[in-house]
Amino acid sequence: MKFDLKGSFTFSDNILSIKEEMGKFISDFNENLLKGDAEKRAEIESFKIEKKSLFFNIVSHGSFRPHNALLQIKNSISKELGKKHHIGVREIKIDSYEIEFDLEKKPLKEVDIPFAEVKLEGKKATMALTNVDEEFLRRNYIDRMINRVKEKVDNQYYEGKGEYWKSIWESEEKEPVWSKDPTEEMVKLDWLKQGPTKGKWFYRPQAAAILKTMEEIAIKEVLQPLGFQEIIESQIVPFDIWLKTGHLEGMPSEFYYVVEPATRDVEKWEKFVDLTKITKEVDFNELQKNLSVPTAGICYAQCPMIYWSFKGKTISEESLPIFVYDKTAVSGRYESGGRHGIERVDEFHRIEPVYIGTREQLLSLREKLIERYKHVFNDIFDIEWRMAWVTPWYMQQAGKIGATGEQDCGTIDFEAYMPYRGDRKKSEWLEFQNLSILGDKYVKSFNIKSQKSELWSGCSGIGLERWTTAFLAQKGLDPDEWPAGFKRYLKELPKGIEFL
């Protein structure tokens, strides 16, 4: 790795008179830079003084960054020469900053990032920064830019690849009572109505009763027996929370963004109201004048807000493990062209259990959760389903899968056979439940600690639409065909509404 920075300081007064002192200062500074660990060395290779300006070239082949040296030089000059000669650095100017570093893989195509031009040659990358100022250096964007280039090159080898998938358990095959798409059939029966905007649904009494039954089963058969407690959270998530969880950089194209009115001043809204009353249409250009820039989004998953609620807290050992869940926040995800039925939608209802505790506590909980889910899917739903590890590629690269195939961190997907999609061996099964242990990723992001223990966390989102689809796809819409375990919770469907 090589860093080559060329820049200059502009001083408050002419420095030609202290040229010798400045030269000695730089010589001493260089000597300190070259001392110690060779891996961290940097050097001011050349310098030149012209009236009020000091021009320099700082080079590093190690981990000590020239931009950090630059800021140190500025501070030291102010301390050692400023008081004596009544001068100070008024401006820092970066003429060029070029960084060379090695890549693990040869890029398959060019890479672009903000603030720099990137050239790739074999396994070597050269990054030439543009429009760099002092604030840019202080924010330490450089290392993040290097990491982003490496990340983009690594991603080129995984684009289009699915997650790691390994089957770990399968139920016995079950004979479905039909092979129809439950969403289509519920629409025909007027149990469902597609919403007024894309990817949303209106649930009439029959469909709503089934969804609420799924909620009741999840709480009474899975969460309450394991000691989970209910919390209630906001459905609007500020960007700073998604920045900490990584959602904002991971899936910004999937959020529904929230905007606030820029003002409540009636006079500012008067023209919009006039246009609306007269045209009976929405004038979006006029509307936008009175809207703020988005600073938040609609709930994507409930867990980020739950982690935020523990931000900066130290949890007593007696309170561990923490088991909580939210069932009130409705999730919004922009699915674009991938929508289908009630199982792949832009707006859905789910219960999000979150657990925080020691590694041992969470691994124990995972086994108990699996047993509770097995009880529901086998004894109450009586469906055909399976479990699989689905650790994403980035977790594989990070060594999250052990040599024996065992995993501490990672995700288990629960998948159900969907008869209407065709043969069980060839068709795509529906992922209708998951269970994740995420290590210390989020507890560190939100600075959540305990008195003594090292904390881990995880979550296990229960999608009510997914549970409903998995069940109805195999068991149909006729309650007489439903298993006895399910009918204990929903004895009969509401009569519903008759339309003429």
C-alpha positions as CSV (number, residue, x, y, z in Angstrom):
1,M,0.0,0.0,0.0
2,K,1.3,3.4,-0.9
3,F,0.0,6.9,-0.1
4,D,1.3,10.0,-1.9
5,L,-0.1,13.3,-0.8
6,K,1.0,16.7,-2.3
7,G,-0.4,19.8,-0.7
8,S,0.4,23.1,0.9
9,F,-0.3,25.3,3.9
10,T,-1.1,29.0,3.6
11,F,0.0,31.0,6.6
12,S,-1.2,34.2,8.1
13,D,2.1,36.0,7.3
14,N,5.3,35.6,5.2
15,I,7.4,32.7,6.4
16,L,10.6,33.2,4.3
17,S,12.2,34.8,7.3
18,I,11.9,31.6,9.3
19,K,12.9,29.3,6.5
20,E,15.7,27.6,8.5
21,E,13.5,27.1,11.5
22,M,10.8,25.6,9.3
23,G,13.4,23.3,7.7
24,K,14.6,22.1,11.1
25,F,11.0,21.6,12.2
26,I,10.3,19.4,9.2
27,S,13.6,17.5,9.7
28,D,12.7,16.7,13.3
29,F,9.1,15.8,12.4
30,N,10.4,13.4,9.7
31,E,12.7,11.8,12.2
32,N,9.8,11.1,14.5
33,L,7.7,9.8,11.6
34,L,10.5,7.4,10.6
35,K,11.0,6.0,14.2
36,G,9.4,2.9,15.6
37,D,7.3,0.3,13.7
38,A,8.4,0.1,10.0
39,E,4.8,-0.8,9.1
40,K,3.6,2.6,10.3
41,R,6.3,4.8,8.8
42,A,5.7,8.0,6.7
43,E,8.0,10.7,5.4
44,I,7.9,14.3,4.2
45,E,9.9,13.6,1.0
46,S,10.2,17.2,-0.1
47,F,9.1,20.7,0.8
48,K,9.4,24.2,-0.6
49,I,8.7,27.6,0.9
50,E,7.3,30.5,-1.1
51,K,6.3,33.7,0.8
52,K,3.2,32.7,2.8
53,S,3.1,29.1,1.5
54,L,4.7,25.8,2.5
55,F,4.5,23.1,-0.2
56,F,5.2,19.5,0.7
57,N,5.0,15.9,-0.5
58,I,4.2,13.3,2.2
59,V,4.6,9.6,1.3
60,S,3.8,6.5,3.3
61,H,4.2,2.8,2.5
62,G,2.7,1.7,5.8
63,S,-0.4,2.1,7.9
64,F,0.3,5.6,9.0
65,R,-1.8,7.8,6.7
66,P,-0.3,11.0,5.2
67,H,-3.5,12.9,5.8
68,N,-3.2,12.1,9.5
69,A,0.5,13.3,9.4
70,L,-0.7,16.5,7.6
71,L,-3.1,17.4,10.5
72,Q,-0.4,16.6,13.0
73,I,2.0,18.9,11.2
74,K,-0.5,21.7,11.2
75,N,-1.1,21.3,15.0
76,S,2.6,21.1,15.8
77,I,3.5,24.2,13.7
78,S,0.9,26.2,15.6
79,K,2.2,24.9,18.9
80,E,6.0,25.3,18.2
81,L,6.3,28.2,15.8
82,G,2.9,30.0,16.1
83,K,3.4,31.6,19.4
84,K,7.0,32.6,18.8
85,H,6.5,34.1,15.4
86,H,2.8,35.0,15.6
87,I,1.8,33.0,12.6
88,G,-0.8,30.3,12.0
89,V,-2.0,28.1,9.2
90,R,-5.0,29.8,7.5
91,E,-5.7,27.2,4.8
92,I,-4.8,23.6,3.9
93,K,-4.8,22.8,0.2
94,I,-4.5,19.3,-1.3
95,D,-3.2,19.4,-4.8
96,S,-3.2,15.6,-5.3
97,Y,-3.7,12.5,-3.2
98,E,-3.0,9.2,-4.8
99,I,-3.4,5.9,-3.0
100,E,-2.2,2.5,-4.3
101,F,-3.4,-0.8,-2.7
102,D,-3.6,-4.5,-3.5
103,L,-6.8,-6.4,-4.1
104,E,-7.5,-10.0,-3.2
105,K,-9.1,-10.7,-6.6
106,K,-8.7,-9.4,-10.1
107,P,-11.6,-7.1,-10.9
108,L,-14.1,-8.3,-13.5
109,K,-15.1,-4.7,-14.4
110,E,-14.4,-1.1,-13.6
111,V,-15.3,0.4,-10.2
112,D,-16.6,3.9,-9.4
113,I,-16.8,5.6,-6.0
114,P,-17.6,9.2,-5.0
115,F,-14.7,11.6,-4.3
116,A,-12.1,9.7,-6.3
117,E,-11.1,8.4,-9.7
118,V,-10.3,4.7,-9.5
119,K,-7.9,2.8,-11.9
120,L,-7.6,-0.9,-11.8
121,E,-4.7,-2.9,-13.2
122,G,-4.5,-6.6,-12.4
123,K,-4.8,-6.9,-8.6
124,K,-3.7,-3.3,-8.0
125,A,-6.0,-0.4,-7.5
126,T,-5.0,3.3,-7.7
127,M,-7.3,5.9,-6.2
128,A,-6.8,9.6,-7.0
129,L,-8.8,11.8,-4.7
130,T,-10.5,15.0,-6.0
131,N,-12.0,18.0,-4.1
132,V,-10.3,17.2,-0.8
133,D,-10.4,19.7,2.0
134,E,-9.4,19.7,5.7
135,E,-12.9,18.7,6.9
136,F,-12.8,15.7,4.4
137,L,-9.5,14.6,6.0
138,R,-10.7,15.0,9.5
139,R,-13.8,12.8,8.8
140,N,-11.4,10.0,7.8
141,Y,-13.3,9.0,4.7
142,I,-10.1,7.6,3.1
143,D,-10.1,4.1,4.7
144,R,-13.8,3.7,4.1
145,M,-13.2,4.6,0.4
146,I,-10.4,1.9,0.2
147,N,-12.7,-0.6,1.8
148,R,-15.5,0.3,-0.5
149,V,-13.4,-0.4,-3.6
150,K,-12.3,-3.7,-2.2
151,E,-16.0,-4.6,-1.3
152,K,-17.2,-3.7,-4.8
153,V,-14.5,-5.9,-6.4
154,D,-15.4,-8.8,-4.0
155,N,-19.1,-8.3,-4.8
156,Q,-18.4,-8.8,-8.5
157,Y,-17.7,-12.4,-7.8
158,Y,-21.0,-12.9,-6.0
159,E,-23.4,-11.0,-8.1
160,G,-26.2,-13.2,-9.1
161,K,-25.2,-15.9,-6.6
162,G,-27.7,-17.0,-4.1
163,E,-27.1,-17.5,-0.4
164,Y,-25.3,-20.4,1.0
165,W,-28.1,-23.0,1.4
166,K,-27.9,-26.3,3.3
167,S,-30.8,-28.5,4.2
168,I,-30.8,-29.4,7.9
169,W,-34.3,-30.9,8.5
170,E,-37.3,-31.9,6.5
171,S,-40.8,-33.0,7.6
172,E,-42.5,-36.0,6.0
173,E,-44.3,-35.4,2.8
174,K,-47.9,-34.4,3.2
175,E,-50.8,-34.8,0.8
176,P,-52.2,-31.3,0.1
177,V,-56.0,-30.9,-0.1
178,W,-55.7,-28.8,-3.3
179,S,-53.2,-27.1,-5.7
180,K,-54.6,-23.6,-6.1
181,D,-53.1,-20.2,-5.3
182,P,-54.8,-19.2,-2.0
183,T,-54.5,-15.5,-2.8
184,E,-56.3,-15.8,-6.1
185,E,-59.1,-17.9,-4.6
186,M,-59.6,-15.5,-1.7
187,V,-59.9,-12.6,-4.1
188,K,-62.6,-14.6,-6.0
189,L,-64.5,-15.2,-2.8
190,D,-64.2,-11.5,-1.9
191,W,-62.2,-12.3,1.3
192,L,-59.4,-10.1,-0.1
193,K,-59.3,-6.9,-2.1
194,Q,-56.1,-5.5,-3.7
195,G,-55.2,-2.2,-2.0
196,P,-55.5,1.2,-3.6
197,T,-51.7,1.4,-4.0
198,K,-49.4,-1.4,-5.3
199,G,-48.3,-4.2,-3.1
200,K,-51.0,-3.7,-0.4
201,W,-54.1,-5.6,0.5
202,F,-57.4,-5.0,2.2
203,Y,-58.4,-8.0,4.4
204,R,-62.1,-8.6,4.8
205,P,-63.4,-10.4,7.9
206,Q,-62.6,-14.0,6.7
207,A,-59.0,-13.3,5.7
208,A,-58.5,-11.0,8.7
209,A,-59.7,-13.7,11.1
210,I,-57.1,-16.1,9.7
211,L,-54.3,-13.5,10.0
212,K,-55.3,-12.7,13.6
213,T,-55.4,-16.4,14.4
214,M,-51.8,-16.8,13.1
215,E,-50.9,-13.9,15.5
216,E,-52.6,-15.6,18.4
217,I,-50.9,-19.0,17.7
218,A,-47.5,-17.3,17.4
219,I,-47.8,-15.6,20.7
220,K,-49.5,-18.3,22.7
221,E,-47.6,-21.3,21.3
222,V,-44.1,-19.8,20.6
223,L,-43.4,-16.6,22.4
224,Q,-45.2,-16.7,25.7
225,P,-44.0,-20.2,26.6
226,L,-40.4,-19.0,26.2
227,G,-40.9,-15.9,28.3
228,F,-41.0,-13.1,25.6
229,Q,-42.6,-9.8,26.7
230,E,-44.4,-7.5,24.4
231,I,-43.2,-3.9,23.7
232,I,-44.8,-1.3,21.4
233,E,-42.6,0.8,19.1
234,S,-42.9,3.6,16.5
235,Q,-43.4,2.7,12.9
236,I,-41.2,5.6,11.7
237,V,-37.4,5.0,11.8
238,P,-34.9,7.9,11.7
239,F,-32.0,7.5,9.3
240,D,-29.4,7.5,12.1
241,I,-30.8,4.1,13.4
242,W,-30.6,2.5,9.9
243,L,-27.0,3.9,9.6
244,K,-26.1,2.0,12.7
245,T,-27.7,-1.3,11.6
246,G,-26.4,-1.0,8.0
247,H,-29.8,-1.0,6.5
248,L,-29.4,2.4,4.9
249,E,-26.4,1.3,2.9
250,G,-27.7,-2.2,2.3
251,M,-31.2,-1.7,0.9
252,P,-32.0,2.0,0.3
253,S,-34.0,1.1,-2.8
254,E,-36.4,-0.9,-0.7
255,F,-37.5,1.7,1.8
256,Y,-40.7,3.8,1.9
257,Y,-39.4,7.2,2.9
258,V,-41.3,9.6,5.3
259,V,-41.5,13.3,4.7
260,E,-42.8,15.9,7.1
261,P,-44.5,19.2,6.2
262,A,-42.0,22.0,6.0
263,T,-44.5,24.2,7.7
264,R,-48.0,24.3,9.3
265,D,-48.5,27.9,8.2
266,V,-52.0,27.9,6.6
267,E,-51.0,30.8,4.2
268,K,-48.1,28.7,2.8
269,W,-50.5,25.9,2.0
270,E,-53.2,28.1,0.7
271,K,-52.3,27.8,-3.0
272,F,-52.1,24.0,-2.8
273,V,-55.6,24.0,-1.1
274,D,-57.0,26.3,-3.8
275,L,-55.6,24.1,-6.6
276,T,-57.0,21.0,-5.0
277,K,-60.5,22.5,-4.5
278,I,-60.6,23.8,-8.0
279,T,-59.1,20.9,-10.0
280,K,-60.0,18.0,-7.7
281,E,-56.5,16.8,-8.4
282,V,-53.1,16.8,-6.6
283,D,-50.7,19.4,-7.9
284,F,-47.4,17.6,-6.9
285,N,-45.2,20.5,-7.9
286,E,-47.0,22.8,-5.5
287,L,-47.2,20.1,-2.8
288,Q,-43.4,19.5,-2.9
289,K,-42.8,23.2,-2.1
290,N,-44.2,22.6,1.4
291,L,-42.5,19.2,2.1
292,S,-39.3,18.7,4.0
293,V,-36.4,16.5,2.8
294,P,-36.9,12.9,4.2
295,T,-35.0,12.1,7.4
296,A,-36.8,8.8,8.2
297,G,-38.6,5.9,6.7
298,I,-41.4,3.5,7.5
299,C,-40.5,0.4,9.5
300,Y,-38.6,-2.1,7.4
301,A,-38.2,-4.6,10.3
302,Q,-38.9,-3.9,13.9
303,C,-35.5,-5.0,15.3
304,P,-33.6,-1.7,14.6
305,M,-35.9,0.3,16.7
306,I,-35.8,-2.3,19.5
307,Y,-31.9,-2.1,19.5
308,W,-32.1,1.7,19.6
309,S,-34.3,1.5,22.7
310,F,-31.3,-0.2,24.5
311,K,-28.7,2.2,23.0
312,G,-26.0,3.0,25.6
313,K,-27.6,0.9,28.3
314,T,-25.8,-1.4,30.7
315,I,-28.1,-4.4,31.4
316,S,-27.9,-6.1,34.8
317,E,-26.9,-9.8,34.8
318,E,-30.3,-10.6,36.5
319,S,-32.2,-9.2,33.5
320,L,-30.4,-11.5,31.0
321,P,-31.4,-12.8,28.7
322,I,-33.8,-10.2,27.3
323,F,-36.7,-11.6,25.3
324,V,-39.0,-9.0,23.7
325,Y,-41.3,-8.7,20.7
326,D,-43.3,-6.1,18.8
327,K,-46.5,-6.9,16.9
328,T,-47.8,-3.4,16.2
329,A,-45.5,-1.8,13.6
330,V,-46.5,-2.6,10.1
331,S,-43.6,-3.2,7.7
332,G,-43.2,-1.4,4.4
333,R,-40.8,-2.7,1.7
334,Y,-40.8,-1.5,-1.9
335,E,-40.7,-4.9,-3.8
336,S,-40.9,-3.4,-7.3
337,G,-41.7,-6.2,-9.8
338,G,-41.4,-9.0,-7.3
339,R,-44.8,-8.9,-5.8
340,H,-47.1,-11.9,-5.7
341,G,-50.2,-12.5,-3.7
342,I,-50.2,-11.8,0.0
343,E,-46.9,-13.5,0.5
344,R,-44.7,-11.0,-1.3
345,V,-46.0,-7.5,-0.7
346,D,-45.0,-3.9,0.0
347,E,-46.9,-3.8,3.3
348,F,-47.1,-6.7,5.7
349,H,-47.8,-7.6,9.3
350,R,-45.4,-9.5,11.4
351,I,-44.2,-10.1,14.9
352,E,-40.6,-9.5,15.6
353,P,-39.0,-11.3,18.6
354,V,-35.6,-9.9,19.5
355,Y,-33.3,-11.6,22.0
356,I,-30.2,-10.2,23.8
357,G,-28.0,-12.4,26.0
358,T,-24.8,-14.4,26.2
359,R,-23.7,-16.7,23.5
360,E,-24.8,-19.7,25.5
361,Q,-28.2,-18.2,26.3
362,L,-28.9,-17.5,22.7
363,L,-27.8,-20.9,21.4
364,S,-30.0,-22.5,24.0
365,L,-32.9,-20.2,23.0
366,R,-32.4,-21.2,19.3
367,E,-33.0,-24.8,20.1
368,K,-36.1,-24.0,22.1
369,L,-37.5,-21.7,19.4
370,I,-36.9,-24.5,16.8
371,E,-38.9,-26.9,19.0
372,R,-41.8,-24.4,19.4
373,Y,-41.9,-23.7,15.7
374,K,-41.8,-27.5,15.0
375,H,-44.8,-27.9,17.4
376,V,-46.8,-25.2,15.5
377,F,-45.9,-26.3,12.0
378,N,-46.3,-30.1,12.7
379,D,-49.0,-30.3,15.3
380,I,-51.2,-27.3,14.6
381,F,-50.7,-26.6,10.9
382,D,-49.8,-30.1,9.9
383,I,-47.9,-28.8,6.8
384,E,-44.9,-30.1,4.8
385,W,-41.9,-27.9,5.5
386,R,-38.1,-27.9,5.9
387,M,-35.2,-26.0,7.5
388,A,-32.0,-24.8,5.9
389,W,-29.0,-22.7,6.8
390,V,-29.0,-19.7,4.5
391,T,-25.9,-17.8,5.6
392,P,-25.2,-15.0,3.1
393,W,-21.9,-15.1,1.2
394,Y,-20.5,-12.2,3.3
395,M,-20.9,-14.3,6.4
396,Q,-19.2,-17.2,4.7
397,Q,-16.3,-15.0,3.8
398,A,-16.1,-13.8,7.4
399,G,-15.7,-17.4,8.6
400,K,-19.1,-17.7,10.2
401,I,-19.5,-21.3,9.1
402,G,-17.4,-23.7,11.1
403,A,-15.3,-26.5,9.7
404,T,-17.7,-29.1,11.0
405,G,-20.7,-27.4,9.4
406,E,-21.9,-26.1,12.7
407,Q,-22.8,-22.5,13.1
408,D,-23.1,-20.1,16.0
409,C,-24.0,-17.0,14.0
410,G,-26.3,-17.1,11.0
411,T,-29.8,-17.6,9.8
412,I,-32.1,-20.6,9.5
413,D,-34.9,-20.4,7.0
414,F,-38.1,-22.4,7.4
415,E,-39.6,-23.2,3.9
416,A,-43.0,-24.6,3.0
417,Y,-44.0,-26.6,0.0
418,M,-46.4,-24.7,-2.2
419,P,-48.5,-27.2,-4.3
420,Y,-49.8,-24.6,-6.7
421,R,-46.2,-24.0,-7.9
422,G,-45.8,-27.5,-9.1
423,D,-43.7,-30.6,-8.2
424,R,-42.2,-30.4,-4.7
425,K,-38.7,-31.5,-6.0
426,K,-38.5,-28.9,-8.8
427,S,-40.6,-25.9,-7.6
428,E,-39.7,-23.0,-5.4
429,W,-40.7,-23.4,-1.8
430,L,-41.8,-20.4,0.3
431,E,-39.6,-19.0,3.0
432,F,-42.2,-18.4,5.7
433,Q,-40.1,-18.1,8.8
434,N,-36.6,-17.4,9.8
435,L,-34.4,-17.5,12.9
436,S,-31.2,-15.5,13.2
437,I,-28.3,-15.2,15.7
438,L,-26.2,-12.2,14.8
439,G,-23.4,-12.3,17.2
440,D,-22.2,-8.9,18.6
441,K,-22.9,-6.9,15.5
442,Y,-25.9,-4.8,16.8
443,V,-25.0,-4.7,20.5
444,K,-21.7,-3.1,19.5
445,S,-23.4,-0.8,17.0
446,F,-25.7,0.5,19.7
447,N,-23.2,0.2,22.6
448,I,-25.4,-2.2,24.6
449,K,-23.5,-3.8,27.5
450,S,-24.0,-6.0,30.5
451,Q,-22.3,-5.8,33.9
452,K,-20.0,-8.8,33.1
453,S,-21.0,-10.8,30.1
454,E,-20.2,-10.5,26.4
455,L,-23.6,-9.9,24.7
456,W,-25.0,-11.3,21.5
457,S,-28.3,-10.7,19.9
458,G,-30.7,-12.1,17.3
459,C,-34.2,-12.0,15.9
460,S,-36.9,-14.3,14.3
461,G,-39.4,-12.4,12.3
462,I,-42.9,-14.0,12.2
463,G,-44.7,-12.9,9.0
464,L,-48.4,-13.4,9.4
465,E,-49.0,-13.2,5.6
466,R,-46.3,-15.8,5.1
467,W,-47.7,-18.2,7.7
468,T,-51.2,-17.7,6.3
469,T,-50.0,-18.5,2.7
470,A,-48.0,-21.5,3.7
471,F,-50.9,-23.0,5.6
472,L,-53.7,-22.2,3.1
473,A,-51.6,-23.3,0.1
474,Q,-51.6,-26.9,1.5
475,K,-54.8,-26.9,3.5
476,G,-57.2,-24.9,1.4
477,L,-59.9,-22.5,2.3
478,D,-62.6,-24.9,3.5
479,P,-62.4,-25.1,7.4
480,D,-63.7,-28.7,7.2
481,E,-60.3,-29.6,5.7
482,W,-58.3,-27.9,8.3
483,P,-56.4,-29.9,11.0
484,A,-57.9,-30.2,14.4
485,G,-55.0,-28.3,16.0
486,F,-55.7,-25.2,13.9
487,K,-59.5,-25.4,14.4
488,R,-58.9,-25.2,18.2
489,Y,-57.9,-21.6,17.5
490,L,-60.3,-20.8,14.7
491,K,-63.5,-22.9,15.0
492,E,-65.3,-21.1,12.2
493,L,-64.9,-18.2,9.8
494,P,-66.9,-15.0,10.2
495,K,-69.9,-14.8,7.9
496,G,-68.4,-11.9,6.1
497,I,-70.1,-9.3,3.9
498,E,-72.4,-10.1,1.0
499,F,-72.2,-7.8,-2.0
500,L,-75.0,-7.4,-4.5
